[in-house]
C-alpha cells in the first residue's frame, strides 16, 4: 500500500481550525476519543487481572479492526 502524507505548520492548522468549525469539531472528537481510550487502558492496568485485560483487548481489537465473516 502506498502512503501519502502532508505536513501543516502549526499556525496554519490553528488558522484552519478557527475558520472551519467542522474541522475543529472533528479534531476535538478524535482527541476526546483518544483520551477516553488512554483512560480505559490505564484503569485496566490498575484494576484488572491479566486474563481480563487480554480478553478485553481482543474484543476491542476485533471491534476496531476485525471484519465479519
Buried (B, 14 or more C-beta within 10 A) or exposed (E): EEEEEEEEEEEEEEEEBEEEEEEBEEBEEEEEEEEEEEEEBEEBEEEEEEEEBEEBEEEBEEEEEEEEE
